[in-house]
Amino acid sequence: MKVNAIDKSYPEYESNLLTSVAWKLFWTGFVIYTISYAFPGVDMPIKYLQAGQIIGIILFLPSGFYLIHWSFENTYLKVLFLVYGLWSFLTIFRGFIFTYDFLKSVFFYAAFSIFIYLAPFILLFKDILVNIKKLFSVIIILNLFFLFYIILYRDLIIRGISNFYRLPTEVTERLTHFLSLSTAFILLTYVYQKKKGIFFSLFTLGVTFLIVTMRARRGLMFMTLCFMVCSYLMFFFTNRGKILKILLSIGILFVVLAYSYLTYSRNQSGIFGLITDRVNENTRQGVEDYFFASMSTKDLIFGRGINGLYYCPGIDEMEGTTTVLRSVIETGYLQIVLKGGFISLLLYLLITIPAIFLGLFYSKNVLAKASAVWIFLYTIFLYPTYVNIFSLTYLIIWISVSICYSKSIRSKTNEDVKAIFQKS
């Protein structure tokens, strides 16, 4: 039965004024923090960018604490998340040092900041379903900044013009992880989106794939292709009765793939020369060997805490200096193990894997299924790249967990969800 009024049929999804304001402050602060961190300009003093991050923290941290509501529909999630949360706080306290450089890194270095360990608590935020539309708006805003930054620093990002060899690559990875990849959630939830939003997200994802291909970021290429394929499959399986649209989409997909292949073949020694050179290169094995050699059995089980380091010489080199101890390993699941051990990884999987099954096989709406797909993909992505970073894509994982474990959300039809969005 189609629902026309949220206030009569779904009173549990009425969002009061304070909660609505808190959500707006949270997302405003998060956006300010993220665009300040992702800004690629090497010509702007870092103190201005960090000032933006401070403003962001002042907005999203208090509002985030206000939104936390200790209520669970699922007992299994309640027990596992309590253990996971306690272990995350223990990981923070282990290795935490009160030095200026360390505090700067854990608050301003968003990729591996202290907020990674606080981000999962977003699944406890009040009125998640009502405020999903705000999430869609945040995705579009970050996508706009992604495109703006690329245009503004096109020589650095597209042409690779820089005094530092790795800077174009690092900027590309940062822009992609923090500003553009979240657009895939728009495509996965296309039934709730307007056409212009869908086309804009397709354009953003297409630009992302082109940029990461030019910069030879194979992990990001894999991620982007996975998003494209899964978005298409979501469209395919939720439009089984629309044969003409399905056949048309298959034709378009074939044309795009054929054109992409021809373009690459003609330019493999030009703009795509870097990926051509690196296609069979293995850059991970040596780092992983150093990682396992550096970690004891105890370290692998319990991790080394928030300031965990491992011995890996000759990887991070710039201006004649060589870093021997590293705090980052590009393999996602090993990054979790470095800080929180296999205990942290196991707890994470024990929470996310059941959520995938609940969302895919025990739900009636696309939102829950899309959430399950998002969790599934980011579980796969734990190998090719680090994904547990303080970014919107990571927040969406935990929002998706909340949706998949909520029986009341999973039981709603697409019409029910649309009605709630219309009234929010």
C-alpha positions as CSV (number, residue, x, y, z in Angstrom):
1,M,0.0,0.0,0.0
2,K,1.4,3.4,-1.0
3,V,2.1,5.7,1.9
4,N,1.2,9.3,1.5
5,A,1.9,10.7,4.9
6,I,4.9,9.9,7.0
7,D,3.5,11.6,10.1
8,K,0.5,9.1,10.2
9,S,2.1,5.9,9.0
10,Y,5.6,6.2,10.3
11,P,5.7,8.4,13.5
12,E,8.9,6.7,14.5
13,Y,10.6,8.5,11.6
14,E,9.6,12.0,12.5
15,S,12.7,14.0,13.1
16,N,12.5,16.8,15.7
17,L,14.0,20.2,15.0
18,L,17.1,19.8,17.2
19,T,17.9,16.4,15.6
20,S,17.5,17.9,12.1
21,V,19.7,20.9,13.0
22,A,22.3,18.5,14.5
23,W,22.4,16.5,11.3
24,K,22.9,19.7,9.2
25,L,25.7,20.9,11.5
26,F,27.4,17.4,11.4
27,W,27.4,17.3,7.6
28,T,28.4,20.9,7.2
29,G,31.4,20.4,9.5
30,F,32.3,17.1,7.8
31,V,32.2,18.8,4.3
32,I,34.4,21.7,5.5
33,Y,36.8,19.3,7.1
34,T,37.0,17.1,4.0
35,I,37.4,19.8,1.3
36,S,40.1,21.5,3.4
37,Y,42.0,18.2,3.8
38,A,41.5,17.2,0.1
39,F,42.6,20.6,-1.3
40,P,45.4,19.9,-3.7
41,G,47.1,23.3,-3.8
42,V,50.7,23.3,-2.8
43,D,50.8,27.0,-3.0
44,M,48.5,27.6,0.0
45,P,49.9,27.7,3.5
46,I,48.9,24.6,5.4
47,K,47.8,26.6,8.4
48,Y,44.8,28.0,6.4
49,L,43.7,24.5,5.4
50,Q,44.1,23.3,9.0
51,A,42.0,26.2,10.2
52,G,39.2,24.9,7.9
53,Q,39.6,21.5,9.5
54,I,39.4,23.0,13.0
55,I,36.1,24.7,12.0
56,G,34.9,21.4,10.7
57,I,35.8,19.5,13.9
58,I,34.0,22.2,16.0
59,L,30.8,21.6,14.0
60,F,30.7,17.8,13.4
61,L,32.1,16.5,16.7
62,P,29.6,18.0,19.2
63,S,26.7,17.5,16.9
64,G,27.8,13.9,16.3
65,F,27.9,13.2,20.0
66,Y,24.4,14.7,20.3
67,L,23.0,12.4,17.6
68,I,24.2,9.2,19.2
69,H,21.3,7.2,20.5
70,W,22.1,3.9,22.3
71,S,19.3,1.8,20.8
72,F,19.6,-1.4,18.8
73,E,17.0,-3.3,16.9
74,N,19.3,-6.3,16.6
75,T,20.8,-8.0,19.7
76,Y,23.7,-9.5,17.8
77,L,24.8,-6.1,16.5
78,K,24.4,-4.7,20.0
79,V,26.8,-7.2,21.5
80,L,29.3,-7.1,18.6
81,F,29.3,-3.4,18.3
82,L,29.8,-2.9,22.0
83,V,32.9,-5.1,21.9
84,Y,34.1,-3.4,18.7
85,G,33.7,0.0,20.1
86,L,35.6,-0.8,23.3
87,W,38.4,-2.4,21.3
88,S,38.6,0.7,19.1
89,F,39.0,2.9,22.2
90,L,41.6,0.6,23.5
91,T,43.4,0.9,20.1
92,I,43.3,4.7,20.5
93,F,44.8,4.7,24.0
94,R,47.5,2.2,23.1
95,G,50.3,4.2,21.6
96,F,48.6,7.6,22.1
97,I,51.3,10.2,22.9
98,F,50.8,13.9,23.8
99,T,53.3,15.5,21.5
100,Y,52.6,18.3,19.1
101,D,53.5,16.4,15.9
102,F,51.4,13.4,16.9
103,L,48.3,15.4,17.9
104,K,48.5,17.3,14.6
105,S,48.6,14.0,12.7
106,V,45.7,12.3,14.5
107,F,43.4,15.4,14.1
108,F,44.5,16.8,10.7
109,Y,45.7,13.8,8.7
110,A,42.2,12.6,7.8
111,A,43.3,9.5,6.0
112,F,44.4,7.9,9.3
113,S,43.1,10.2,12.0
114,I,41.6,9.4,15.3
115,F,38.2,10.0,13.7
116,I,38.5,6.6,12.0
117,Y,37.8,5.0,15.3
118,L,34.8,7.3,16.0
119,A,33.2,7.0,12.6
120,P,31.5,3.6,13.2
121,F,29.3,5.3,15.9
122,I,27.4,7.0,13.1
123,L,25.3,3.8,12.9
124,L,23.8,4.9,16.3
125,F,22.8,8.4,15.0
126,K,19.1,9.3,15.4
127,D,16.7,9.2,12.4
128,I,19.2,7.8,9.8
129,L,16.5,7.0,7.3
130,V,14.9,10.4,7.5
131,N,18.2,12.1,6.9
132,I,19.5,9.9,4.0
133,K,18.5,12.8,1.7
134,K,21.1,15.0,3.4
135,L,23.7,12.3,2.7
136,F,22.8,12.4,-1.0
137,S,23.2,16.2,-1.0
138,V,26.6,15.9,0.7
139,I,27.8,13.4,-2.0
140,I,26.9,15.9,-4.7
141,I,28.6,18.8,-2.9
142,L,31.8,16.7,-2.6
143,N,31.6,15.7,-6.2
144,L,31.4,19.3,-7.3
145,F,34.5,20.1,-5.3
146,F,36.2,17.1,-6.9
147,L,35.6,18.5,-10.4
148,F,36.5,22.1,-9.3
149,Y,39.8,20.9,-7.9
150,I,40.6,19.0,-11.1
151,I,40.0,22.0,-13.2
152,L,41.9,24.3,-10.9
153,Y,45.0,22.1,-10.7
154,R,44.7,20.3,-14.1
155,D,48.4,20.7,-14.8
156,L,49.3,18.9,-11.6
157,I,46.6,16.2,-11.7
158,I,46.1,15.5,-15.4
159,R,49.5,16.3,-16.9
160,G,51.5,15.3,-13.8
161,I,53.6,18.6,-13.8
162,S,55.3,18.8,-10.4
163,N,58.7,19.1,-8.8
164,F,57.9,16.0,-6.7
165,Y,57.5,12.7,-8.5
166,R,54.7,11.3,-6.3
167,L,52.7,14.4,-5.7
168,P,50.3,14.0,-8.7
169,T,49.6,10.4,-7.7
170,E,49.0,11.4,-4.0
171,V,46.7,14.2,-5.0
172,T,44.8,11.9,-7.3
173,E,44.3,9.3,-4.6
174,R,43.2,11.9,-2.1
175,L,40.7,13.6,-4.4
176,T,39.3,10.2,-5.4
177,H,38.9,8.6,-2.0
178,F,37.6,11.7,-0.3
179,L,35.5,13.5,-2.9
180,S,34.4,11.4,-5.9
181,L,34.0,7.7,-5.1
182,S,31.0,8.3,-2.8
183,T,29.0,9.2,-6.0
184,A,28.6,5.5,-6.6
185,F,26.0,5.4,-3.8
186,I,23.9,7.7,-5.8
187,L,24.0,5.3,-8.7
188,L,23.2,2.3,-6.5
189,T,20.2,4.0,-5.1
190,Y,19.1,5.4,-8.4
191,V,15.4,4.6,-7.8
192,Y,15.3,7.5,-5.3
193,Q,17.3,9.9,-7.4
194,K,16.3,12.5,-10.0
195,K,17.6,12.0,-13.5
196,K,20.0,15.0,-13.4
197,G,21.6,13.6,-10.2
198,I,22.1,10.2,-11.9
199,F,23.7,11.7,-15.0
200,F,25.9,13.9,-12.8
201,S,27.1,10.9,-10.8
202,L,27.8,8.9,-14.0
203,F,29.8,11.8,-15.3
204,T,31.8,12.1,-12.0
205,L,32.5,8.4,-11.9
206,G,33.6,8.5,-15.6
207,V,36.0,11.4,-14.9
208,T,37.3,9.5,-11.9
209,F,38.0,6.4,-13.9
210,L,39.8,8.5,-16.6
211,I,42.0,10.3,-14.0
212,V,43.0,7.2,-12.0
213,T,43.8,5.4,-15.3
214,M,46.0,8.2,-16.5
215,R,47.8,8.1,-13.1
216,A,48.0,4.3,-13.2
217,R,46.2,3.7,-9.9
218,R,45.3,0.1,-10.5
219,G,43.5,-0.3,-7.2
220,L,41.3,2.7,-7.8
221,M,40.6,1.6,-11.4
222,F,39.4,-1.7,-10.0
223,M,37.2,0.0,-7.4
224,T,35.7,2.3,-10.0
225,L,34.9,-0.5,-12.4
226,C,33.3,-2.5,-9.6
227,F,31.0,0.4,-8.8
228,M,30.1,0.8,-12.5
229,V,29.3,-3.0,-12.8
230,C,27.3,-3.2,-9.6
231,S,25.3,-0.1,-10.4
232,Y,24.4,-1.6,-13.8
233,L,23.5,-4.9,-12.1
234,M,21.3,-3.0,-9.6
235,F,19.5,-1.4,-12.5
236,F,19.2,-4.7,-14.4
237,F,17.7,-6.7,-11.5
238,T,15.3,-4.0,-10.4
239,N,14.0,-3.3,-13.9
240,R,13.3,-6.9,-15.1
241,G,10.0,-5.9,-16.6
242,K,11.5,-3.0,-18.7
243,I,13.0,-5.1,-21.5
244,L,13.6,-2.1,-23.8
245,K,15.6,-0.2,-21.2
246,I,17.7,-3.3,-20.4
247,L,18.5,-3.9,-24.1
248,L,19.3,-0.2,-24.6
249,S,21.6,-0.2,-21.5
250,I,23.4,-3.3,-22.7
251,G,24.0,-1.6,-26.1
252,I,25.3,1.6,-24.5
253,L,27.6,-0.4,-22.2
254,F,29.0,-2.3,-25.3
255,V,29.6,0.9,-27.1
256,V,31.3,2.5,-24.1
257,L,33.6,-0.5,-23.6
258,A,34.5,-0.7,-27.3
259,Y,35.2,3.0,-27.4
260,S,37.3,2.8,-24.3
261,Y,39.4,0.0,-25.7
262,L,40.0,1.8,-29.0
263,T,40.9,5.0,-27.2
264,Y,43.4,3.2,-24.9
265,S,44.9,1.3,-27.9
266,R,45.6,4.5,-29.8
267,N,47.0,6.3,-26.7
268,Q,48.8,3.6,-24.8
269,S,52.1,5.3,-25.3
270,G,50.7,8.8,-24.7
271,I,48.4,9.8,-21.9
272,F,47.9,6.2,-20.8
273,G,51.6,5.4,-21.0
274,L,52.0,5.2,-17.2
275,I,49.4,2.5,-16.8
276,T,50.8,0.6,-19.8
277,D,54.2,0.5,-18.1
278,R,52.8,-0.5,-14.7
279,V,50.1,-3.0,-15.8
280,N,52.2,-6.1,-14.7
281,E,54.3,-4.4,-12.0
282,N,54.1,-5.8,-8.5
283,T,54.7,-3.1,-6.0
284,R,53.0,-4.7,-3.0
285,Q,54.9,-7.9,-2.3
286,G,58.0,-6.3,-0.9
287,V,56.1,-4.1,1.4
288,E,54.0,-6.9,2.7
289,D,57.1,-9.1,3.3
290,Y,58.6,-6.3,5.4
291,F,55.3,-6.0,7.2
292,F,55.0,-9.6,8.3
293,A,58.8,-9.8,9.1
294,S,58.4,-6.7,11.4
295,M,55.3,-8.0,13.2
296,S,55.4,-10.6,16.0
297,T,52.6,-13.0,16.6
298,K,51.4,-10.8,19.5
299,D,51.4,-7.8,17.2
300,L,49.4,-9.6,14.6
301,I,46.8,-10.6,17.1
302,F,46.5,-7.4,19.1
303,G,48.0,-4.7,16.8
304,R,50.3,-1.9,17.8
305,G,47.8,0.8,18.6
306,I,47.0,4.1,16.9
307,N,50.7,5.0,16.6
308,G,51.7,1.5,15.3
309,L,54.7,1.4,13.0
310,Y,56.5,-1.3,11.0
311,Y,59.9,-1.6,9.6
312,C,60.0,-1.0,5.8
313,P,63.0,0.9,4.4
314,G,63.2,2.6,1.1
315,I,59.5,3.1,0.3
316,D,58.8,6.7,1.2
317,E,61.6,8.8,-0.3
318,M,61.5,12.5,-1.0
319,E,64.3,15.0,-1.3
320,G,67.0,12.5,-0.5
321,T,65.5,11.2,2.8
322,T,64.4,7.6,3.4
323,T,61.7,6.5,5.9
324,V,62.6,3.3,7.7
325,L,59.5,3.1,9.9
326,R,56.1,3.5,8.3
327,S,52.6,4.0,9.9
328,V,50.7,3.1,6.7
329,I,50.5,0.0,4.6
330,E,48.5,0.3,1.3
331,T,46.8,-3.1,1.8
332,G,43.6,-2.3,3.7
333,Y,43.2,-5.3,5.9
334,L,46.8,-5.2,6.9
335,Q,46.4,-1.5,7.9
336,I,43.6,-2.7,10.3
337,V,45.9,-5.4,11.6
338,L,48.8,-3.0,12.1
339,K,46.7,-0.8,14.5
340,G,44.1,-3.1,16.0
341,G,45.4,-6.6,15.1
342,F,43.4,-9.6,13.8
343,I,41.0,-9.0,16.7
344,S,39.9,-5.7,15.1
345,L,39.7,-7.2,11.6
346,L,37.6,-10.2,12.9
347,L,35.2,-7.9,14.8
348,Y,34.8,-5.8,11.7
349,L,34.0,-8.8,9.5
350,L,31.6,-10.3,12.1
351,I,29.6,-7.1,11.9
352,T,29.7,-6.4,8.2
353,I,29.3,-9.9,6.7
354,P,25.9,-10.6,8.3
355,A,24.8,-7.1,7.3
356,I,25.5,-8.0,3.6
357,F,23.2,-11.1,3.8
358,L,20.5,-9.2,5.6
359,G,20.4,-6.4,3.2
360,L,20.6,-8.5,0.0
361,F,18.3,-11.4,0.8
362,Y,16.0,-10.2,3.6
363,S,14.9,-6.7,2.4
364,K,12.2,-5.3,0.2
365,N,13.8,-2.1,-0.9
366,V,16.7,-0.9,-3.0
367,L,18.1,1.2,-0.2
368,A,18.9,-1.8,1.9
369,K,20.2,-3.8,-1.1
370,A,22.4,-0.9,-2.2
371,S,23.7,-0.7,1.4
372,A,24.5,-4.4,1.3
373,V,26.3,-4.0,-2.0
374,W,28.3,-1.1,-0.6
375,I,29.5,-3.1,2.4
376,F,30.3,-6.1,0.2
377,L,32.4,-4.0,-2.2
378,Y,34.3,-2.3,0.5
379,T,35.0,-5.7,2.1
380,I,36.6,-6.7,-1.2
381,F,38.4,-3.4,-1.5
382,L,40.3,-4.2,1.8
383,Y,42.9,-5.9,-0.3
384,P,43.7,-3.6,-3.3
385,T,43.8,-0.4,-1.2
386,Y,43.2,1.2,2.2
387,V,39.5,2.0,2.6
388,N,39.1,2.4,6.4
389,I,39.8,6.1,6.4
390,F,37.9,9.1,7.7
391,S,36.0,9.7,4.4
392,L,32.4,9.8,3.3
393,T,32.8,6.4,1.7
394,Y,33.7,5.0,5.1
395,L,30.8,6.7,6.9
396,I,28.5,5.2,4.3
397,I,29.7,1.7,5.2
398,W,28.5,2.2,8.8
399,I,25.3,4.0,7.8
400,S,24.7,0.9,5.5
401,V,25.3,-1.4,8.4
402,S,22.7,0.4,10.4
403,I,20.2,0.1,7.5
404,C,20.9,-3.6,6.9
405,Y,20.5,-4.6,10.6
406,S,17.2,-2.6,10.9
407,K,14.3,-4.9,10.3
408,S,11.9,-1.9,10.3
409,I,13.9,-0.4,7.4
410,R,14.4,-3.6,5.5
411,S,10.7,-4.4,5.6
412,K,9.7,-1.2,3.8
413,T,8.9,-1.1,0.1
414,N,10.5,1.4,-2.3
415,E,7.3,3.3,-2.2
416,D,7.5,3.5,1.6
417,V,11.0,4.8,1.5
418,K,10.2,7.3,-1.2
419,A,7.3,8.7,0.9
420,I,9.7,9.1,3.9
421,F,12.2,10.9,1.7
422,Q,9.5,13.2,0.3
423,K,8.5,14.3,3.8
424,S,12.0,14.7,5.2
